[in-house]
Amino acid sequence: MAGMDIDGNVEEAARRVQVRFVTKLKAPFKAPPSSIAIPSNLTRLGLSSIVNNLLKAGKDDWNPEPFDFLIDGELVRMSLEEFLLAKGISAEKILEIEYIRAVAPRKEEEPSLHDDWVSAVDGSNSKFVLTGCYDGFGRIWKAAGSCTHLLEGHTDAITSVCVVKPRVAQNGADQIVATASKDRTLRLWKFDADESSDQIKRIRAFKILHGHNASVQSVAANPAGDMVCSGSWDSQIALWQASGSDTGDVVSVKKRKKNADEEDPQVEEEAKSTLVGHTQCVSSVVWSQDETIYSASWDHTIRRWDVEMGKDSLNLVTCRLFSPFPPVISLLSCASFFSLFVESLKLFSPKSMGNDCLPLQQYCDKVVNCLDVGGEGSSLIAAGGSDPVLRIWDPRKPGSSAPVYQFSSHSSWISACKWHEKSWFHLVSASYDGKVMLWDLRTAWPLAVIDTHKDKVLCADWWKGESVISGGADSKLCISSDVCVL
């Protein structure tokens, strides 16, 4: 027996359910509040088609918009009928389905070319993108393909960059950024973020920070904008003064000359203090609050440091956490959990499984490569390393040594992860598999897979709240824009 769909087209008979589409979106994205009967075998693409048909009624210029759908706070990633069955939801009552704009890039900008690997990127300032490159130069980009400043002075590859954001509003000329390098130094740079020019302006650091005795892998600024911290292959975390006026630990002052005119002095400075505890490379640092620093290391640990006391207050020994059985993930349906379980089994070879379980030592050689803190209450720890799994911990929960979420769609090392600044649910990850993935904690599957890079992706971040920026071994800065998170 055939029936009619919402467009009046003939379709094969299917079980129908009464639904009401609701949304927090504003006009013109609000559908009529009345309930309608729809086939239960529709997936999110079919649901999106129905909502678009409802929205375009009476609008000749309506452009179809991709939507995602939530039922009881969980994203629908299977047919409606499968979802209701997995969640044990009755189809006899009117089902309320919330729709949101799909979180996926709608535009890809032209790649911004560098001369070598793009190893670091920071999009925390809406006026520009800061990149670090293996050619030793930092670059400021106002838009795709528009480089305005070249930061020169490092003698080896740049490994990490960060924008220093003072709480007190400053004019554009006072914008400070920091870079870390394999040359064992950090450098602080000052430039005018509002300056416009047809030519690239070359600038040199106003302060050089010495103290590490191995490659500096990561740099982060505190929220106040007056300090930065760094992690290094020497296993230490160093804290540095970021302001230009402090000269408490000046070891030398150099005068730079250009066209026979003296410019500002270039100061060399030592660390204010160090945090000691890691036993191998400190691969990533995050200074989330003035009194708290998080660090990740190749010694398989994630630590939370009390800056004033100089001691760690949390030590997650991640090598004990890697198990063939993923944790129970709230918000996931039974079907979603099963899918995630099947996906996680791909990480283990039959030989390594033995009779009943995976030997612990098999996964103790996986290092932690990247780290970020955000999500609900800015308290969730996301981390990735030398396996394809993005893991998330909630240190507020008792017995928080086990991750509360695991996402396993990448196929190689995870090189970067970053929470969206204004969302509890969304984050981005990058991997050596050449892909950037967008995630929502309400589903085990990636919302979008960005594959604009042709080689390893080494770094990723958000920009302006609606763009994803990434750099890779293909020497490109890629910008994927119009990502509707909020």
C-alpha positions in Angstrom: 0.0 0.0 0.0 1.3 3.4 -0.9 1.0 6.7 0.9 1.7 10.4 0.3 4.7 12.2 1.8 4.7 15.8 2.8 5.3 17.0 -0.8 2.5 14.9 -2.1 4.8 12.3 -3.6 3.9 8.6 -3.5 6.0 6.5 -1.1 6.0 3.0 0.1 4.0 2.4 3.2 5.9 2.8 6.4 5.0 3.1 10.0 4.1 6.7 10.8 4.7 8.7 14.0 3.2 12.0 15.1 5.9 14.6 15.7 6.2 18.2 16.5 9.3 20.1 15.3 10.6 22.7 17.8 13.6 25.0 17.8 15.4 27.7 19.7 16.4 29.3 16.3 14.8 32.6 15.4 13.0 33.5 12.3 13.1 32.6 9.5 14.0 29.1 10.9 10.8 28.6 13.0 8.5 25.9 11.7 4.8 25.8 12.5 4.1 24.4 15.9 1.4 21.9 14.8 2.1 18.2 14.9 2.4 16.2 11.7 2.6 12.5 10.8 5.9 11.4 9.2 7.3 8.0 8.2 9.3 6.4 11.0 12.1 5.1 8.7 13.4 8.7 8.0 17.0 9.5 8.8 18.2 13.0 9.7 18.4 13.8 5.9 14.8 13.0 5.5 13.9 15.0 8.6 15.9 17.9 7.3 14.0 17.8 4.0 10.7 17.9 5.9 11.7 20.9 8.0 12.9 22.7 4.9 9.6 22.1 3.2 7.8 23.5 6.2 10.0 26.6 6.3 9.9 27.4 2.6 6.1 27.6 2.5 5.2 31.0 1.1 8.9 31.8 0.6 10.0 31.8 -3.1 13.6 32.6 -2.2 14.1 29.9 0.4 17.5 28.2 0.2 17.6 24.7 1.7 19.5 24.5 5.0 21.0 21.3 6.6 19.7 20.6 10.1 20.5 18.2 12.9 17.9 16.8 15.3 17.8 16.1 19.0 15.4 13.9 20.9 15.7 14.0 24.7 19.0 15.8 24.3 20.7 13.3 22.0 21.5 13.8 18.4 19.8 11.4 16.0 22.3 9.5 14.0 20.1 6.6 12.8 16.5 6.2 11.5 13.8 7.6 13.7 12.4 4.1 14.2 15.8 2.7 15.2 16.3 5.6 17.6 12.9 5.1 19.3 13.5 1.4 19.7 17.0 1.9 21.1 15.9 4.5 23.6 12.6 2.7 24.5 10.5 5.7 23.5 6.9 5.1 22.7 5.7 6.1 19.2 2.0 6.3 20.4 2.4 9.9 21.7 3.4 13.0 19.9 7.2 13.1 19.7 8.9 16.4 20.2 12.0 16.8 17.9 14.3 19.8 18.3 16.1 20.9 15.2 19.3 22.9 15.0 21.4 24.1 12.1 23.9 21.4 11.2 27.4 22.0 12.5 29.4 21.7 9.3 31.4 24.1 7.2 29.4 25.7 4.4 32.4 27.3 2.7 36.1 26.5 2.2 38.4 29.5 1.8 41.4 29.4 -0.5 44.4 27.8 1.4 47.1 30.2 2.7 50.4 28.9 1.6 53.6 28.8 3.8 57.1 27.8 2.9 57.1 24.7 5.2 54.9 22.7 7.5 52.3 24.8 9.4 52.9 23.5 12.9 50.9 25.9 15.1 47.8 28.1 14.8 45.8 30.4 17.1 42.4 31.9 16.2 41.5 33.3 19.6 41.6 36.9 18.3 38.8 37.7 15.8 41.0 40.2 14.0 43.7 37.8 12.9 45.0 34.3 12.7 48.5 33.6 14.1 50.5 30.7 12.6 53.8 29.1 13.3 55.9 27.4 10.6 58.8 25.0 10.3 60.6 27.7 8.4 61.1 29.5 11.7 58.7 32.3 11.0 55.5 33.3 12.6 52.8 35.0 10.5 49.8 37.2 11.1 46.8 36.7 8.7 43.9 39.1 8.5 42.0 36.7 6.1 42.7 33.8 3.8 45.7 34.6 1.7 46.3 38.0 3.4 49.5 37.9 5.5 50.1 41.3 7.1 53.1 40.6 9.5 56.1 38.3 9.4 57.6 37.4 12.8 61.3 36.8 12.2 64.1 35.8 14.6 63.8 32.1 15.6 66.6 29.9 14.3 64.7 26.7 14.1 61.1 25.5 13.6 58.2 27.1 15.5 56.3 24.5 17.5 53.6 26.5 19.2 52.0 29.9 19.2 49.6 31.8 21.4 47.8 35.2 21.5 48.3 37.0 24.8 45.0 38.6 25.7 45.1 41.2 28.5 41.9 41.7 30.5 42.4 45.5 30.3 41.4 46.7 26.8 44.4 47.8 24.8 44.7 49.6 21.5 45.7 47.6 18.4 49.3 48.6 18.6 49.7 46.7 22.0 48.7 43.3 20.7 51.2 40.7 22.1 51.7 37.2 20.8 54.1 34.5 21.9 55.9 31.8 19.9 57.9 28.7 21.0 60.6 27.0 19.0 62.9 24.0 18.6 65.7 26.6 19.1 64.9 26.3 22.9 63.6 29.8 23.2 60.3 31.6 23.4 59.7 35.0 21.9 57.2 37.8 22.5 56.1 40.1 19.8 54.2 43.3 19.7 52.3 44.7 16.7 49.4 46.8 15.7 46.4 44.5 14.9 44.5 47.3 13.3 47.3 48.3 11.0 46.6 47.9 7.3 49.2 47.8 4.6 49.7 46.5 1.1 53.0 45.0 2.0 54.0 42.4 4.6 55.6 44.1 7.6 58.6 42.3 9.2 58.9 42.6 12.9 61.3 41.2 15.5 60.6 40.1 19.1 60.7 42.6 21.9 61.6 39.9 24.4 63.5 36.6 24.1 62.9 34.0 26.8 65.8 31.7 27.7 65.9 28.8 30.1 64.8 25.5 28.6 67.6 23.2 27.5 65.6 21.4 24.9 63.0 22.1 22.3 60.0 24.1 23.6 56.9 22.3 22.5 54.0 24.4 23.8 53.2 27.9 25.0 50.1 29.3 26.7 49.1 32.7 28.2 47.3 33.2 31.5 43.8 34.9 31.3 45.3 38.1 32.8 47.7 38.4 29.9 50.7 39.2 32.0 52.3 35.7 32.1 53.0 32.8 29.7 54.0 29.2 30.5 55.8 26.8 28.3 56.3 23.0 28.1 59.5 21.5 26.8 61.4 18.3 25.9 63.4 19.0 29.1 60.3 17.7 31.0 59.8 21.1 32.7 57.1 23.8 32.6 58.5 27.3 32.9 56.6 30.5 33.8 57.6 33.8 32.2 56.7 37.5 32.5 54.8 38.6 29.3 54.6 42.3 29.9 57.2 44.6 28.2 58.0 46.7 31.2 59.2 44.1 33.7 63.0 43.7 33.7 63.4 41.7 36.9 65.5 39.0 35.3 67.1 40.8 32.4 70.4 39.1 31.5 71.3 41.3 28.4 69.9 44.1 26.4 70.5 44.4 22.6 69.8 47.4 20.5 68.5 46.6 17.0 69.2 49.0 14.1 67.3 49.5 10.9 68.3 52.2 8.4 70.8 53.5 10.9 67.9 54.3 13.4 67.7 52.7 16.8 64.5 50.8 17.5 63.1 49.4 20.8 65.5 47.3 22.8 65.3 43.5 22.5 65.3 42.1 26.0 66.5 38.6 27.0 64.9 37.2 30.1 64.9 34.1 32.3 62.0 32.2 33.7 60.2 33.4 36.9 59.7 29.8 38.1 59.4 26.2 37.0 57.0 23.4 37.6 58.8 20.0 38.0 57.1 16.6 38.0 56.9 15.3 34.5 59.5 12.7 33.5 59.3 13.1 29.7 58.5 15.8 27.1 55.8 18.2 28.2 53.8 18.2 24.9 51.0 20.6 25.7 50.1 23.3 28.3 46.9 25.2 28.9 46.6 28.1 31.4 42.9 28.0 31.9 42.6 30.1 35.1 45.1 32.5 36.7 45.9 29.9 39.4 45.6 26.7 37.4 47.8 25.2 34.6 47.1 21.9 32.9 49.8 19.9 31.2 50.1 16.8 29.0 53.2 14.7 28.6 54.8 11.9 26.9 55.1 10.2 30.3 51.5 9.3 29.8 50.1 11.7 32.4 47.9 14.8 32.5 48.5 17.1 35.4 46.8 20.1 36.9 49.1 22.5 38.7 48.5 25.0 41.4 50.5 28.0 40.2 50.9 29.6 43.6 52.0 26.4 45.3 54.0 25.1 42.4 52.6 21.6 42.9 50.2 19.4 40.9 46.7 18.9 42.4 45.6 16.3 39.8 47.6 13.5 38.1 45.8 11.4 35.5 48.0 8.4 34.6 46.5 7.9 31.2 48.4 4.7 30.4 46.3 2.9 32.9 43.1 4.1 31.2 43.5 2.5 27.8 41.1 -0.4 27.7 39.4 -2.3 24.9 36.1 -1.5 26.6 35.0 2.2 26.3 33.3 3.8 29.3 29.6 4.2 29.6 28.8 7.4 27.8 25.7 9.2 29.1 23.5 10.7 26.4 24.3 7.8 24.0 21.7 5.3 23.0 22.3 1.6 23.3 22.8 1.4 19.5 25.2 4.3 19.6 27.2 2.7 22.4 27.3 -0.6 20.6 28.6 1.2 17.5 31.2 2.9 19.5 32.2 -0.4 21.1 32.6 -2.0 17.6 34.6 1.0 16.5 36.9 0.8 19.5 37.7 -2.9 18.7 39.4 -1.7 15.5 42.2 -0.4 17.7 43.3 -3.8 18.8 44.7 -6.6 16.7 43.6 -10.2 17.3 47.1 -11.2 18.3 47.2 -8.6 21.0 43.9 -9.6 22.5 45.1 -12.9 23.8 42.5 -15.1 25.4 40.2 -12.7 27.3 41.7 -9.2 27.6 44.4 -6.8 26.4 47.6 -6.8 28.3 48.0 -3.5 30.1 51.5 -2.9 28.8 50.2 -3.0 25.2 48.8 0.5 25.6 51.2 2.0 28.1 53.5 3.2 25.2 50.9 5.7 24.0 51.9 9.3 24.7 49.7 12.3 25.3 50.2 14.8 22.5 47.6 17.5 22.8 45.3 18.9 25.5 42.5 21.4 26.0 40.1 22.4 28.8 36.6 23.5 28.1 33.0 22.3 27.8 30.6 22.4 30.7 31.8 24.8 33.3 35.1 25.0 31.4 36.0 21.9 33.4 36.3 19.0 30.9 39.7 17.8 29.8 40.1 16.7 26.2 43.3 15.0 25.1 44.7 13.0 22.2 47.9 11.2 21.5 49.7 8.5 19.6 46.5 6.5 19.0 43.3 7.4 17.1 41.1 8.0 20.1 40.1 11.5 21.4 39.4 11.1 25.2 37.6 13.4 27.6 37.7 13.5 31.4 35.6 15.2 34.0 37.8 15.8 37.0 34.9 17.1 39.0 33.5 13.6 39.3 34.6 11.2 42.1 37.0 8.6 40.7 37.6 10.7 37.6 40.6 8.6 36.4 38.5 7.1 33.6 37.5 9.1 30.6 33.8 9.9 30.3 33.8 10.1 26.5 35.9 8.4 23.8 35.7 9.2 20.1 37.5 6.8 17.7 36.8 7.9 14.1 40.4 9.1 13.4 42.8 6.5 12.0 46.2 7.9 13.2 47.8 10.1 15.9 45.7 13.0 17.2 47.7 16.1 16.9 45.3 18.8 18.2 42.0 19.2 20.0 40.2 22.4 20.9 36.9 23.2 22.6 34.5 25.8 21.2 34.7 28.8 23.5 31.0 29.3 23.8 29.6 25.7 23.6 29.4 23.0 26.2 29.3 20.3 23.6 31.5 21.1 20.6 35.2 20.6 19.9 37.5 20.1 17.0 40.3 17.5 16.5 43.1 17.2 14.0 45.1 14.1 13.1 48.0 12.7 11.2 45.4 10.9 9.1 44.9 14.2 7.2 41.5 15.0 8.6 39.9 17.6 10.9 36.8 16.4 12.7 34.0 18.3 14.5 32.5 16.7 17.5 29.4 17.0 19.7 29.3 15.2 23.0 25.7 14.2 22.3 26.7 11.7 19.7 29.5 9.2 19.1 29.9 10.1 15.4 31.7 13.2 14.1 29.4 16.0 13.0 31.7 16.8 10.0 34.9 15.5 8.5 37.1 18.2 6.9 39.6 16.7 4.4 41.0 19.8 2.7 44.6 18.9 3.7 46.7 16.5 1.6 49.0 15.4 4.3 49.2 15.2 8.1 47.2 17.9 10.0 49.4 19.3 12.8 47.2 21.9 14.4 43.6 23.2 14.5 41.6 25.9 16.3 38.3 27.9 16.1 38.2 31.4 14.7 35.5 34.0 15.1 33.3 31.3 16.6 32.2 30.1 13.2 35.3 29.0 11.4 37.7 26.1 11.8 41.4 26.8 11.0 44.0 24.2 10.6 47.6 23.8 9.4 49.5 20.8 8.1 52.5 19.1 6.5 51.2 20.3 3.2 52.3 23.8 4.1 48.8 25.2 4.1 46.6 27.2 6.5 43.0 26.1 5.7 39.9 28.0 6.8 36.6 26.2 6.8 33.9 28.9 7.5 30.2 29.4 8.2 30.1 26.6 10.8 26.9 27.2 12.8 27.7 26.1 16.3 25.4 28.5 18.2 
